[in-house]
Amino acid sequence: MMMLMVIEKKEGATMVCSACGANLTCRMSSYKHPYTNKLQWQNSDGSAHYSYNGGKFTCTGTKKEKEILTKALQEQDEMLREAELSIGG
């Protein structure tokens, strides 16, 4: 059984995302008015690591990885189709 350790949100705190393994830093968000800035877990580029949807937080790292993998697989399929056409397949 995996035990999740909850790290207190405190500016400058660091943790590793249990879903994707990304290194995160707790920083103030930089939302525009009318949204209120708050502490959030961010990626190294300052983007929010978790999104809130449907009443729960989800890891954006796993979503990005899935999008990248899906795109790579689509490109691979296209290259294979082109190769088959070029050899008369």
C-alpha positions as CSV (number, residue, x, y, z in Angstrom):
1,M,0.0,0.0,0.0
2,M,1.4,3.4,-1.1
3,M,1.2,6.1,1.5
4,L,0.9,9.6,0.2
5,M,2.7,12.3,2.1
6,V,1.0,15.7,2.2
7,I,3.3,18.6,2.1
8,E,2.1,21.9,3.6
9,K,1.6,24.6,1.1
10,K,4.3,27.1,2.1
11,E,6.0,29.4,-0.4
12,G,9.3,27.8,-1.5
13,A,8.3,24.3,-0.3
14,T,9.1,21.5,-2.7
15,M,7.6,18.0,-3.4
16,V,7.4,15.3,-6.1
17,C,4.1,14.6,-7.8
18,S,2.9,11.1,-6.9
19,A,1.1,10.8,-10.3
20,C,3.9,11.8,-12.7
21,G,7.1,12.2,-10.7
22,A,7.6,15.9,-11.6
23,N,9.5,18.1,-9.1
24,L,7.2,20.9,-7.9
25,T,7.7,24.1,-6.0
26,C,5.0,26.0,-4.1
27,R,4.7,29.6,-5.3
28,M,2.1,32.3,-5.5
29,S,0.0,32.2,-8.6
30,S,-0.1,35.1,-11.0
31,Y,-3.7,35.3,-12.0
32,K,-5.2,38.4,-13.5
33,H,-8.2,40.3,-12.0
34,P,-10.8,39.2,-10.9
35,Y,-9.1,36.0,-9.7
36,T,-7.3,35.9,-6.4
37,N,-3.7,34.9,-6.3
38,K,-2.9,32.0,-4.0
39,L,-0.2,29.4,-3.2
40,Q,-0.1,26.6,-5.8
41,W,2.1,23.7,-6.7
42,Q,4.0,24.8,-9.9
43,N,6.2,23.2,-12.5
44,S,9.7,24.5,-13.0
45,D,8.5,26.9,-15.7
46,G,6.0,28.5,-13.2
47,S,2.8,26.9,-14.7
48,A,0.3,25.3,-12.4
49,H,0.8,21.6,-12.0
50,Y,-2.7,20.7,-10.9
51,S,-6.0,21.7,-12.6
52,Y,-9.3,21.7,-10.8
53,N,-12.1,20.1,-12.8
54,G,-15.3,18.5,-11.7
55,G,-14.7,18.9,-8.0
56,K,-11.2,17.4,-8.0
57,F,-7.6,18.3,-8.7
58,T,-5.8,16.4,-11.4
59,C,-2.1,16.3,-12.4
60,T,-1.4,18.2,-15.6
61,G,1.8,16.3,-16.1
62,T,0.1,13.0,-16.9
63,K,-2.3,14.9,-19.3
64,K,0.6,16.5,-21.1
65,E,2.5,13.2,-21.4
66,K,-0.7,11.6,-22.8
67,E,-1.1,14.4,-25.4
68,I,2.6,14.1,-26.4
69,L,2.3,10.3,-26.7
70,T,-0.9,10.5,-28.7
71,K,0.6,13.0,-31.1
72,A,3.8,10.9,-31.5
73,L,1.7,7.8,-32.3
74,Q,-0.4,9.7,-34.8
75,E,2.8,10.9,-36.5
76,Q,4.2,7.4,-36.5
77,D,1.0,6.0,-38.1
78,E,1.2,8.7,-40.8
79,M,4.9,7.9,-41.6
80,L,4.0,4.2,-41.9
81,R,1.2,5.0,-44.3
82,E,3.5,7.2,-46.4
83,A,6.1,4.5,-46.4
84,E,3.6,1.9,-47.6
85,L,2.4,4.1,-50.4
86,S,6.0,4.9,-51.5
87,I,6.8,1.2,-51.9
88,G,3.4,0.3,-53.4
89,G,1.9,-1.3,-50.3
